[in-house]
């Protein structure tokens, strides 16, 4: 569903609540008009009124407009005095309340976020929009994922970015009653808890799992031992500590300037590195398939001149000046440095 279509549908859902609030008042005014019409039809003595005309007289009285001479019947006199102020209060009060709900709609209000969330299915709920949460949101938007955010800080500077990309943000803390319903956790495919509060992350994850058993949960935690215990005992697929994620990158980057990133797959450390092919390199003349088979690595991209090709064909031959971006183990990278004619520390 396109963003404009989703917002239009959210508007229809959002308007249901103010309309429901306005309907009892509208029904009371209509009943008052009908009652007054019946009274004027039977009791007005100055001239004979049709039934619809009597209703119209009552309707005009609500807006302080007198169409016919002053009546002599006590009940109609009462209507003449009561209907104008009563009608003015009721109509204006209802109109002001309804207009306020529509015109002064808050993008972060529970009602609007709930309306937006109800238009989504298989979306991601992101808990926390701090520095880490903001980066996560950027990546999710780049992946074209539907996202709903929960953030406790009403003055979070990242709200502008979220609004620019049409992301609904529910302001509130994880313990707030009904907050998971507001973000449609039943329809979500995953929950990312990215605040700097381990307990708040864990508590929201547990509450979400009570609502949806098969929800995929990703936790950010500072305590790595606790993260491992939670992952093993609570059936939460991914529980990461900041230290665990940062340590491999810092360590490998300090050891080799060619390394761009690093990560663990199970207990195996892999690195992403970029190597320019030097003159006299033993890599020259090898094909992409030859290098992949000989060194058990993946060539993510290669650059020749101004052009870059991701996942190059297996028959591409490496030449001097090419820049290879590859994924391999650290020891494999050292071997490639040697073949490329670069000094390597023992």
C-alpha positions as MATLAB code, in Angstrom:
seq = 'XXXXXXXXXXXXXXXXXXXXXXXXXXXXXXXXXXXXXXXXXXXXXXXXXXXXXXXXXXXXXXXXXXXXXXXXXXXXXXXXXXXXXXXXXXXXXXXXXXXXXXXXXXXXXXXXXXXXXXXXXXXXXXXXXXXXXXXXXXXXXXXXXXXXXXXXXXXXXXXXXXXXXXXXXXXXXXXXXXXXXXXXXXXXXXXXXXXXXXXXXXXXXXXXXXXXXXXXXXXXXXXXXXXXXXXXXXXXXXXXXXXXXXXXXXXXXXXXXXXXXXXXXXXXXXXXXXXXXXXXXXXXXXXXXXXXXXXXXXXXXXXXXXXXXXXXXXXXXXXXXXXXXXXXXXXXXXXXXXXXXXXXXX';
ca = [
       0.000    0.000    0.000;
       1.350    3.424   -0.949;
       2.088    5.945    1.775;
      -0.709    8.328    0.675;
      -3.206    5.483    0.536;
      -2.145    4.299    3.966;
      -2.543    7.781    5.459;
      -5.966    8.155    3.835;
      -7.058    4.839    5.336;
      -5.594    5.874    8.692;
      -7.638    9.083    8.531;
     -10.831    7.066    8.070;
      -9.948    4.926   11.079;
      -8.920    7.962   13.136;
     -12.180    9.826   12.423;
     -14.276    6.984   13.801;
     -13.562    7.965   17.404;
     -14.501   11.692   17.215;
     -17.553   10.763   15.146;
     -18.654    8.256   17.792;
     -18.199   10.943   20.440;
     -20.199   13.428   18.391;
     -23.083   11.078   17.538;
     -24.820   11.098   20.988;
     -24.845   14.900   20.978;
     -26.107   14.944   17.393;
     -28.842   12.445   18.294;
     -29.886   14.569   21.297;
     -30.162   17.722   19.142;
     -32.202   15.859   16.518;
     -34.510   14.495   19.229;
     -34.906   18.011   20.590;
     -35.754   19.324   17.118;
     -38.278   16.519   16.594;
     -39.901   17.097   19.994;
     -40.132   20.824   19.349;
     -41.572   20.174   15.888;
     -44.319   17.988   17.342;
     -45.105   20.655   19.969;
     -45.316   23.483   17.381;
     -47.395   21.330   15.041;
     -50.087   20.688   17.647;
     -49.889   23.743   19.932;
     -49.008   26.769   17.808;
     -52.213   28.879   17.633;
     -51.327   31.909   15.501;
     -51.444   29.912   12.260;
     -51.559   26.363   11.012;
     -48.077   24.838   10.491;
     -47.215   21.792    8.459;
     -45.204   19.123   10.276;
     -41.986   19.741    8.353;
     -42.534   23.471    8.769;
     -42.898   23.002   12.535;
     -39.650   21.060   12.618;
     -37.955   23.813   10.629;
     -39.218   26.423   13.117;
     -37.655   24.456   15.965;
     -34.426   24.028   14.045;
     -34.214   27.777   13.436;
     -34.840   28.479   17.122;
     -31.696   26.537   17.985;
     -29.765   29.112   15.974;
     -31.648   32.037   17.593;
     -33.772   32.803   14.535;
     -37.491   33.531   15.110;
     -39.588   32.973   11.980;
     -43.092   33.378   13.408;
     -44.844   35.578   16.003;
     -44.318   34.845   19.654;
     -46.515   31.872   20.780;
     -49.028   31.998   23.649;
     -48.851   28.401   24.777;
     -46.671   27.923   27.933;
     -44.748   24.965   26.481;
     -43.951   26.836   23.280;
     -42.910   29.900   25.285;
     -40.535   27.653   27.197;
     -39.094   26.420   23.901;
     -38.624   30.025   22.742;
     -36.497   30.791   25.795;
     -34.664   27.501   26.260;
     -33.863   26.305   22.741;
     -31.642   29.215   21.570;
     -29.072   29.115   24.427;
     -29.301   25.335   24.808;
     -28.893   24.742   21.099;
     -26.038   27.211   20.873;
     -24.180   25.480   23.709;
     -24.770   21.968   22.383;
     -23.994   22.685   18.733;
     -20.952   24.823   19.400;
     -19.598   22.432   21.999;
     -19.978   19.460   19.675;
     -18.600   21.340   16.677;
     -15.600   22.646   18.614;
     -14.771   19.241   20.072;
     -15.054   17.506   16.702;
     -13.021   20.184   14.911;
     -10.352   20.141   17.605;
      -9.985   16.370   17.317;
      -9.576   16.623   13.550;
      -7.619   19.857   13.038;
      -5.364   19.625   16.102;
      -4.470   15.993   15.480;
      -1.209   15.031   17.177;
       1.033   12.808   15.036;
       2.309   11.138   18.236;
      -1.057   10.664   19.926;
      -2.146    7.111   20.752;
      -5.240    7.458   18.549;
      -3.323    8.494   15.431;
      -0.524    5.941   15.927;
      -3.111    3.219   16.478;
      -4.889    4.268   13.270;
      -1.645    4.179   11.282;
      -0.640    0.825   12.804;
      -3.956   -0.765   11.888;
      -3.184   -0.120    8.221;
       0.022   -2.190    8.500;
       0.779   -5.880    8.505;
       4.160   -7.627    8.920;
       5.698   -4.378   10.114;
       8.587   -3.801   12.527;
       8.100   -2.225   15.944;
      11.179   -0.267   17.072;
      11.444    0.527   20.790;
      13.798    3.460   21.352;
      14.797    6.296   19.021;
      18.084    7.335   20.587;
      21.396    7.245   18.726;
      21.279    3.491   18.168;
      17.553    3.463   17.459;
      17.935    6.273   14.932;
      20.580    4.302   13.004;
      18.358    1.231   13.089;
      15.450    3.281   11.748;
      17.617    4.545    8.890;
      18.528    0.990    7.944;
      14.921   -0.218    8.154;
      13.783    2.615    5.890;
      16.589    1.763    3.448;
      15.274   -1.822    3.464;
      11.761   -0.478    2.685;
      10.331   -1.940    5.880;
       7.153   -0.636    7.479;
       8.053    0.698   10.930;
       6.229    1.931   14.021;
       8.350    3.507   16.765;
       7.888    3.724   20.537;
       9.918    6.511   22.176;
       9.588    7.792   25.739;
      11.212   11.216   25.196;
       8.583   13.684   23.860;
      11.396   16.018   22.734;
      13.454   13.422   20.850;
      15.357   15.184   18.029;
      14.823   12.225   15.680;
      11.066   12.837   15.426;
      11.587   15.126   12.427;
      13.371   12.372   10.512;
      10.634    9.869   11.344;
       7.896   12.297   10.259;
       9.729   13.053    6.995;
       9.648    9.352    6.104;
       6.076    8.775    7.242;
       6.976    6.717   10.306;
       4.411    6.770   13.114;
       5.929    7.422   16.557;
       4.088    6.548   19.757;
       5.350    8.657   22.648;
       5.313    6.599   25.830;
       7.265    4.128   27.919;
       7.193    0.370   27.525;
       5.226   -0.180   30.736;
       2.325    1.998   29.621;
      -0.915    0.065   29.448;
      -2.205   -0.493   25.934;
       0.939    0.706   24.182;
       1.439   -2.619   22.381;
      -2.113   -2.441   21.073;
      -1.428    1.081   19.792;
       1.456   -0.199   17.630;
      -0.521   -3.275   16.475;
       1.920   -5.797   17.896;
      -0.404   -8.626   16.829;
       0.180   -7.726   13.191;
       3.936   -7.088   13.550;
       6.570   -9.538   12.351;
       9.352   -8.378   14.677;
      10.223   -6.194   17.657;
      13.556   -4.405   18.075;
      14.271   -3.179   21.610;
      17.085   -0.637   21.262;
      16.918    1.575   24.361;
      19.805    1.893   26.824;
      17.686    0.321   29.576;
      18.177   -3.467   29.694;
      15.236   -4.009   32.035;
      12.867   -1.918   29.906;
      13.965   -3.778   26.758;
      13.463   -7.166   28.396;
      10.124   -6.250   29.944;
       8.664   -4.999   26.659;
       9.945   -8.098   24.853;
       8.255  -10.386   27.397;
       4.986   -8.433   27.220;
       5.060   -8.581   23.420;
       5.670  -12.335   23.457;
       2.598  -12.786   25.649;
       0.528  -11.091   22.949;
       2.164  -12.843   19.988;
       4.043  -16.074   20.650;
       5.866  -16.264   17.307;
       7.037  -12.639   17.293;
      10.697  -12.273   16.312;
      12.477  -10.298   19.032;
      15.846   -8.535   18.777;
      17.266   -7.170   22.041;
      19.987   -4.645   22.683;
      21.637   -5.282   26.044;
      24.689   -3.911   27.809;
      25.341   -7.041   29.863;
      26.675   -9.705   27.486;
      26.292  -12.564   29.983;
      22.675  -11.615   30.535;
      22.153  -11.364   26.769;
      23.446  -14.910   26.285;
      21.255  -16.276   29.080;
      18.191  -14.573   27.667;
      18.908  -15.888   24.179;
      19.341  -19.448   25.470;
      16.528  -19.624   28.022;
      13.768  -17.320   26.764;
      13.594  -18.376   23.114;
      14.583  -14.905   21.939;
      16.433  -15.338   18.659;
      18.850  -12.417   18.879;
      20.107  -10.663   21.989;
      23.086   -8.379   21.448;
      25.223   -6.322   23.753;
      26.887   -3.163   22.499;
      30.266   -4.518   23.589;
      29.782   -7.761   21.666;
      28.932   -5.929   18.458;
      31.676   -3.309   18.759;
      34.581   -5.488   19.948;
      35.267   -7.411   16.695;
      35.124   -4.243   14.596;
      37.515   -2.322   16.852;
      39.933   -5.221   17.187;
      40.130   -6.164   13.508;
      40.186   -2.558   12.277;
      43.175   -1.837   14.501;
      44.974   -4.916   13.159;
      44.472   -4.269    9.430;
      43.639   -0.998    7.670;
      41.986   -2.917    4.800;
      39.183   -4.147    7.078;
      35.884   -2.275    6.762;
      33.765   -4.350    9.117;
      33.692   -7.649   10.978;
      31.132   -9.931   12.549;
      30.638  -13.403   13.980;
      28.640  -16.196   12.378;
      28.226  -18.727   15.176;
      31.793  -18.838   16.563;
      33.490  -17.932   13.289;
      34.900  -14.412   12.820;
      34.493  -12.975    9.324;
      35.757   -9.647    7.980;
      34.802   -7.381    5.112;
      37.978   -5.949    3.567;
      38.965   -3.893    0.533;
      42.219   -4.690   -1.306;
      43.672   -2.742   -4.257;
      45.533   -5.139   -6.577;
      49.168   -4.026   -6.748;
      51.605   -4.296   -9.622;
      53.289   -7.692   -9.545;
      50.520   -9.181   -7.402;
      50.045  -12.931   -7.666;
      46.312  -12.284   -7.739;
      46.595  -10.891  -11.269;
      45.318  -13.306  -13.896;
      43.109  -15.255  -11.486;
      39.396  -15.330  -12.064;
      36.803  -14.588   -9.400;
      35.962  -18.298   -9.250;
      39.642  -19.243   -8.864;
      40.080  -16.926   -5.877;
      36.826  -18.027   -4.250;
      37.723  -21.719   -4.508;
      41.379  -21.370   -3.546;
      40.857  -19.164   -0.491;
      37.268  -19.958    0.603;
      36.121  -16.373    0.384;
      33.395  -14.338   -1.291;
      34.191  -11.394   -3.551;
      31.429   -8.914   -2.767;
      32.398   -6.361   -5.416;
      35.209   -5.336   -7.690;
      36.011   -1.892   -9.023;
      37.805   -1.233  -12.286;
      38.226    2.395  -13.216;
      35.057    4.336  -12.397;
      32.740    1.318  -12.415;
      31.867   -0.985   -9.527;
      30.178   -4.360   -9.976;
      28.623   -6.167   -7.006;
      28.829   -9.966   -7.034;
      30.942  -10.049  -10.214;
      30.610  -12.970  -12.669;
      32.832  -15.940  -11.893;
      34.837  -15.576  -15.131;
      36.007  -12.005  -14.471;
      39.820  -11.891  -14.549;
      41.607   -9.783  -11.928;
      43.890   -7.100  -13.333;
      46.339   -4.591  -11.907;
      44.580   -1.615  -10.337;
      41.341   -3.494   -9.591;
      39.905   -2.967   -6.119;
      38.398   -6.075   -4.541;
      35.932   -5.994   -1.670;
      35.759   -9.417   -0.120;
      34.430  -11.432    2.808;
      36.737  -13.950    4.452;
      38.405  -15.009    7.693;
      41.245  -12.854    9.118;
      43.904  -15.479    8.340;
      42.721  -15.680    4.744;
      43.072  -11.922    4.492;
      46.682  -12.148    5.644;
      47.399  -14.722    2.931;
      45.853  -12.454    0.319;
      48.047   -9.580    1.490;
      51.116  -11.768    0.963;
      49.980  -12.758   -2.536;
      49.342   -9.096   -3.255;
      52.944   -8.239   -2.350;
      52.158   -6.417    0.878;
      54.111   -6.774    4.125;
      52.234   -8.748    6.776;
      53.037   -8.872   10.488;
      53.877  -12.320   11.811;
];
